[in-house]
Amino acid sequence: MKFVLHPGLGYSTVHHIGDYLRNHGTGHHWIERYRGDIFVFVPDGVDEAILKNEFSDLLDPVDDTVTDRTPRR
């Protein structure tokens, strides 16, 4: 699952989230930056639940389905 960090937040927030995932989840995640946005990817359902429950005030889930060739966020 892919999440986007809220605008105005930076890498210190991402490091905090990564540390939390390593301590309480599987620890498998990666971060990408694209056109000014910072994305957090997690392949595991446990980590996805952690991000949705613990970090919903910092991250939004991203829907990558393409219907009319316009990626959705």
Z-matrix of the N, CA and C atoms (Angstrom, degrees):
N
C 1 1.449
C 2 1.525 1 107.83
N 3 1.301 2 114.75 1 150.31
C 4 1.465 3 121.77 2 -176.31
C 5 1.529 4 109.00 3 -117.24
N 6 1.331 5 115.55 4 135.88
C 7 1.454 6 122.51 5 178.38
C 8 1.519 7 108.70 6 -128.01
N 9 1.325 8 116.91 7 148.56
C 10 1.454 9 121.45 8 176.56
C 11 1.528 10 108.15 9 -112.93
N 12 1.312 11 115.08 10 136.49
C 13 1.459 12 121.81 11 178.68
C 14 1.526 13 108.95 12 -74.92
N 15 1.314 14 116.95 13 138.64
C 16 1.464 15 120.72 14 179.24
C 17 1.523 16 110.45 15 -59.58
N 18 1.326 17 117.19 16 147.11
C 19 1.473 18 121.00 17 178.48
C 20 1.530 19 111.31 18 -57.07
N 21 1.313 20 115.30 19 144.41
C 22 1.457 21 120.76 20 178.23
C 23 1.521 22 114.22 21 90.80
N 24 1.327 23 116.64 22 -12.29
C 25 1.459 24 120.59 23 177.60
C 26 1.518 25 108.52 24 -97.15
N 27 1.317 26 116.53 25 151.38
C 28 1.455 27 119.01 26 -174.59
C 29 1.504 28 113.65 27 -130.58
N 30 1.325 29 113.46 28 -155.56
C 31 1.455 30 119.90 29 -172.22
C 32 1.525 31 113.39 30 -69.87
N 33 1.311 32 119.54 31 -24.04
C 34 1.468 33 118.91 32 176.45
C 35 1.530 34 109.53 33 -65.63
N 36 1.316 35 117.14 34 -35.48
C 37 1.464 36 121.12 35 176.06
C 38 1.519 37 110.21 36 -67.67
N 39 1.323 38 116.64 37 -42.31
C 40 1.459 39 120.91 38 178.68
C 41 1.525 40 110.56 39 -62.75
N 42 1.318 41 117.39 40 -39.97
C 43 1.466 42 120.70 41 178.40
C 44 1.528 43 110.53 42 -64.76
N 45 1.314 44 117.09 43 -39.48
C 46 1.463 45 121.11 44 177.18
C 47 1.534 46 109.94 45 -61.76
N 48 1.334 47 116.82 46 -45.54
C 49 1.462 48 121.27 47 179.04
C 50 1.533 49 109.97 48 -63.10
N 51 1.327 50 117.82 49 -44.59
C 52 1.465 51 121.56 50 178.89
C 53 1.509 52 112.68 51 -60.66
N 54 1.329 53 116.44 52 -43.08
C 55 1.468 54 120.40 53 177.71
C 56 1.524 55 110.55 54 -61.37
N 57 1.330 56 116.50 55 -42.52
C 58 1.462 57 120.86 56 179.43
C 59 1.530 58 110.72 57 -62.39
N 60 1.346 59 116.54 58 -43.82
C 61 1.467 60 120.06 59 179.40
C 62 1.524 61 111.45 60 -64.27
N 63 1.329 62 117.32 61 -38.51
C 64 1.466 63 119.82 62 178.49
C 65 1.524 64 111.27 63 -66.57
N 66 1.324 65 117.83 64 -34.40
C 67 1.460 66 121.28 65 -177.51
C 68 1.526 67 113.73 66 -84.36
N 69 1.336 68 117.52 67 -29.90
C 70 1.468 69 119.86 68 -172.40
C 71 1.525 70 114.18 69 -121.83
N 72 1.305 71 118.63 70 -8.80
C 73 1.469 72 121.76 71 -178.87
C 74 1.510 73 110.22 72 -124.92
N 75 1.326 74 115.92 73 -150.72
C 76 1.457 75 119.99 74 -179.97
C 77 1.524 76 111.37 75 -83.28
N 78 1.322 77 116.72 76 -22.50
C 79 1.459 78 120.42 77 -179.75
C 80 1.508 79 113.91 78 83.83
N 81 1.330 80 117.25 79 -1.10
C 82 1.464 81 121.12 80 179.69
C 83 1.522 82 109.15 81 -89.90
N 84 1.310 83 115.59 82 107.33
C 85 1.460 84 120.88 83 178.55
C 86 1.522 85 108.14 84 -158.39
N 87 1.304 86 116.82 85 164.00
C 88 1.462 87 120.55 86 173.21
C 89 1.510 88 108.74 87 -147.44
N 90 1.320 89 114.55 88 159.40
C 91 1.456 90 122.69 89 -175.22
C 92 1.527 91 108.18 90 -122.18
N 93 1.318 92 115.24 91 138.19
C 94 1.457 93 120.79 92 174.96
C 95 1.522 94 108.49 93 -133.80
N 96 1.303 95 114.84 94 147.35
C 97 1.458 96 121.04 95 174.87
C 98 1.524 97 107.51 96 -113.98
N 99 1.336 98 116.12 97 131.66
C 100 1.459 99 120.44 98 -179.07
C 101 1.520 100 109.23 99 -146.27
N 102 1.326 101 115.08 100 118.80
C 103 1.469 102 122.80 101 177.05
C 104 1.526 103 112.49 102 51.24
N 105 1.309 104 115.89 103 44.82
C 106 1.453 105 121.09 104 175.94
C 107 1.514 106 115.53 105 86.97
N 108 1.322 107 117.87 106 -9.92
C 109 1.464 108 121.43 107 177.14
C 110 1.517 109 109.53 108 -97.68
N 111 1.326 110 115.90 109 150.17
C 112 1.452 111 122.16 110 176.19
C 113 1.523 112 107.31 111 -113.82
N 114 1.333 113 115.68 112 125.19
C 115 1.454 114 121.85 113 -177.53
C 116 1.522 115 110.38 114 -112.74
N 117 1.323 116 115.75 115 142.02
C 118 1.459 117 122.75 116 174.66
C 119 1.522 118 106.44 117 -115.71
N 120 1.333 119 116.41 118 126.08
C 121 1.452 120 122.68 119 -179.97
C 122 1.527 121 109.09 120 -110.80
N 123 1.328 122 116.07 121 135.31
C 124 1.466 123 121.25 122 174.17
C 125 1.528 124 108.32 123 -133.55
N 126 1.340 125 117.98 124 127.61
C 127 1.458 126 120.46 125 -178.90
C 128 1.527 127 113.87 126 -89.33
N 129 1.315 128 117.46 127 -7.45
C 130 1.460 129 121.37 128 -172.33
C 131 1.525 130 110.86 129 -110.35
N 132 1.320 131 116.62 130 141.68
C 133 1.461 132 122.37 131 179.69
C 134 1.517 133 113.65 132 -63.22
N 135 1.321 134 116.96 133 -32.03
C 136 1.468 135 120.75 134 178.65
C 137 1.526 136 109.59 135 -64.38
N 138 1.322 137 116.29 136 -47.68
C 139 1.463 138 120.08 137 179.61
C 140 1.522 139 111.47 138 -67.36
N 141 1.321 140 116.86 139 -35.93
C 142 1.460 141 120.90 140 176.63
C 143 1.527 142 110.41 141 -60.67
N 144 1.313 143 117.17 142 -44.46
C 145 1.470 144 121.26 143 178.64
C 146 1.525 145 110.97 144 -63.78
N 147 1.321 146 116.97 145 -39.97
C 148 1.467 147 120.48 146 177.53
C 149 1.518 148 110.44 147 -60.55
N 150 1.326 149 117.22 148 -46.69
C 151 1.461 150 119.64 149 -178.63
C 152 1.527 151 111.21 150 -64.57
N 153 1.322 152 116.84 151 -39.88
C 154 1.468 153 120.19 152 179.91
C 155 1.524 154 111.91 153 -68.61
N 156 1.334 155 117.10 154 -36.98
C 157 1.468 156 120.60 155 -176.40
C 158 1.525 157 113.62 156 -86.09
N 159 1.323 158 116.68 157 -42.49
C 160 1.461 159 120.71 158 -172.55
C 161 1.524 160 113.95 159 -94.19
N 162 1.321 161 117.79 160 -24.80
C 163 1.460 162 120.24 161 -171.92
C 164 1.525 163 113.47 162 -126.24
N 165 1.329 164 117.47 163 24.17
C 166 1.463 165 120.61 164 -178.99
C 167 1.526 166 111.98 165 -64.81
N 168 1.323 167 117.31 166 -20.59
C 169 1.468 168 120.18 167 177.75
C 170 1.531 169 112.12 168 -81.97
N 171 1.350 170 117.30 169 -8.90
C 172 1.463 171 122.18 170 -178.94
C 173 1.526 172 113.47 171 -115.27
N 174 1.336 173 116.60 172 -23.44
C 175 1.460 174 121.91 173 -173.60
C 176 1.524 175 110.92 174 -129.84
N 177 1.321 176 115.61 175 150.11
C 178 1.460 177 121.66 176 171.58
C 179 1.526 178 108.57 177 -121.28
N 180 1.349 179 117.46 178 136.47
C 181 1.461 180 119.11 179 174.86
C 182 1.518 181 109.78 180 -65.31
N 183 1.324 182 116.09 181 148.18
C 184 1.461 183 121.56 182 -179.23
C 185 1.516 184 108.74 183 -113.51
N 186 1.320 185 115.62 184 129.42
C 187 1.460 186 121.72 185 175.00
C 188 1.517 187 107.50 186 -95.87
N 189 1.315 188 116.97 187 111.50
C 190 1.460 189 121.45 188 -176.62
C 191 1.523 190 114.10 189 -92.28
N 192 1.319 191 117.65 190 8.71
C 193 1.456 192 117.69 191 179.72
C 194 1.519 193 109.78 192 -69.24
N 195 1.292 194 114.34 193 140.60
C 196 1.458 195 120.48 194 -179.23
C 197 1.524 196 108.10 195 -112.30
N 198 1.329 197 116.81 196 123.09
C 199 1.456 198 120.32 197 179.39
C 200 1.524 199 110.82 198 -107.82
N 201 1.308 200 117.17 199 -49.50
C 202 1.469 201 120.67 200 -179.42
C 203 1.518 202 110.56 201 -116.48
N 204 1.327 203 115.91 202 35.87
C 205 1.467 204 123.86 203 -178.43
C 206 1.511 205 113.00 204 66.68
N 207 1.308 206 118.08 205 16.73
C 208 1.460 207 122.44 206 175.94
C 209 1.515 208 107.56 207 -114.16
N 210 1.345 209 117.51 208 111.50
C 211 1.469 210 118.89 209 177.89
C 212 1.527 211 110.20 210 -61.42
N 213 1.300 212 115.89 211 141.44
C 214 1.457 213 120.73 212 178.89
C 215 1.504 214 110.84 213 -101.40
N 216 1.335 215 115.81 214 150.74
C 217 1.461 216 122.54 215 176.25
C 218 1.491 217 109.42 216 -116.80
